[in-house]
Amino acid sequence: MLDELIKNLIIVKQDFAQNYTGSAHIQEVIPVSPSNQFPIEQHHLEMLHDFAQKNPIYFNSFEEKIAGIQCTVYEGDINQYWLNSIKHGSSCQPFYPTWIMSAYVMALIAKKLGYKELVDIGSGDGRISFCGNFLGLVSHSIEIDDVLVELQDKIRKTTNQNFNLKCEDALEFDYSQLQLIHPLFFIGGLSQMGGDILAISIIDKINSISNLSNNAGLVFAGTNSKKHLSSNLSNGGWGSIIEKYNLNIVDTVSLPTVWTFDQTIETPYIYTNFN
Ligand SMILES: C[S@@+](CC[C@H](N)C(=O)[O-])C[C@H]1O[C@@H](n2cnc3c(N)ncnc32)[C@H](O)[C@@H]1O
């Protein structure tokens, strides 16, 4: 079911990106209803639309048939949030969201792998935590930017999703206070653009909490884009960190993101755990 969903999401994204004639700063699509190509629970789909409709970064939406699937296109603008997100001294990556559908798939995989908690490090508008929460994972958002935290709080309230939200520098935060048992950490940044600093800090912190690493996993957002890859071409740019910390690769899944909208390749998300 998941493989089918991922395959069709990429087909829809590619078709949409090739034929999109609008001029919005960002745009993404969500199927209108479940189908063989998108075998998603009706209620889950409704939650994803609710997230987009209650999220002020989207200012317009319309229905369109894309690659044979009736979808809602959401158009938005993140310029102001992007600018805010880079003003912090220890910002490791500006705000760029993954697609809502991709966040849903990422949280589904977390659940399938048996994790009980999800921690999104650099959580932007909170879409990964939002999806984790309605899928029944205890979900935590860590975000450095107060304006994005305010945005998440607003979405949390209007969608009735009570995921945990912390306005904190992820490099300084004390993760022991979350009382994690079986968590999956999502690292919100490309390795070459500051995500590596986030990842190394989180790995050290996980290792400093007794018994946590045995049960914890990490998901890295990689890139296959040649412009980002200079010396380290393996595992979307995460090869050296995976090797240095002796992590196992459990799964790699390519999904649409805002930053790969114009590209023919998607963003590889690499699921790892500790050896
Ligand atoms: C690429 S965005 C990812 C957003 C979200 N995880 C997603 O996939 O849609 C990276 C986010 O990390 C946040 N960030 C950067 N450095 C951070 C830090 N040191 N502590 C907490 N958040 C940080 C940025 O403000 C931004 O919102």
The ligand as a Tripos MOL2 file, in Angstrom:
@<TRIPOS>MOLECULE
LIG
   27    29     1     0     0
SMALL
NO_CHARGES

@<TRIPOS>ATOM
      1 C1         13.9070   22.8350    6.0370 C.3       1 LIG1
      2 S1         12.8590   23.4180    7.3470 S.3       1 LIG1
      3 C2         12.0260   21.8800    7.7250 C.3       1 LIG1
      4 C3         10.6370   22.0780    8.2330 C.3       1 LIG1
      5 C4          9.8670   20.7840    8.5370 C.3       1 LIG1
      6 N1         10.6300   19.8320    9.2980 N.3       1 LIG1
      7 C5          9.3690   20.1510    7.2700 C.2       1 LIG1
      8 O1          9.8980   19.0970    6.8810 O.co2     1 LIG1
      9 O2          8.4300   20.6830    6.6530 O.co2     1 LIG1
     10 C6         14.0370   23.6020    8.6800 C.3       1 LIG1
     11 C7         13.4800   24.2520    9.9460 C.3       1 LIG1
     12 O3         14.4650   24.1180   10.9840 O.3       1 LIG1
     13 C8         14.4200   25.2770   11.8070 C.3       1 LIG1
     14 N2         15.7180   25.3640   12.5080 N.ar      1 LIG1
     15 C9         16.9130   25.6800   11.9900 C.ar      1 LIG1
     16 N3         17.8840   25.6330   12.9300 N.ar      1 LIG1
     17 C10        17.2740   25.2600   14.0820 C.ar      1 LIG1
     18 C11        17.7480   25.0440   15.4110 C.ar      1 LIG1
     19 N4         19.0340   25.2050   15.7390 N.pl3     1 LIG1
     20 N5         16.8460   24.6520   16.3450 N.ar      1 LIG1
     21 C12        15.5310   24.4820   16.0330 C.ar      1 LIG1
     22 N6         15.0370   24.6930   14.7930 N.ar      1 LIG1
     23 C13        15.8870   25.0830   13.8220 C.ar      1 LIG1
     24 C14        14.1530   26.4060   10.8270 C.3       1 LIG1
     25 O4         13.6470   27.5650   11.4710 O.3       1 LIG1
     26 C15        13.1550   25.7370    9.8480 C.3       1 LIG1
     27 O5         11.8420   25.9690   10.2390 O.3       1 LIG1
@<TRIPOS>BOND
     1     1     2 1
     2     2     3 1
     3     2    10 1
     4     3     4 1
     5     4     5 1
     6     5     6 1
     7     5     7 1
     8     7     8 2
     9     7     9 1
    10    10    11 1
    11    11    12 1
    12    11    26 1
    13    12    13 1
    14    13    14 1
    15    13    24 1
    16    14    15 ar
    17    14    23 ar
    18    15    16 ar
    19    16    17 ar
    20    17    18 ar
    21    17    23 ar
    22    18    19 1
    23    18    20 ar
    24    20    21 ar
    25    21    22 ar
    26    22    23 ar
    27    24    25 1
    28    24    26 1
    29    26    27 1
@<TRIPOS>SUBSTRUCTURE
     1 LIG1         1 GROUP 0 **** ****
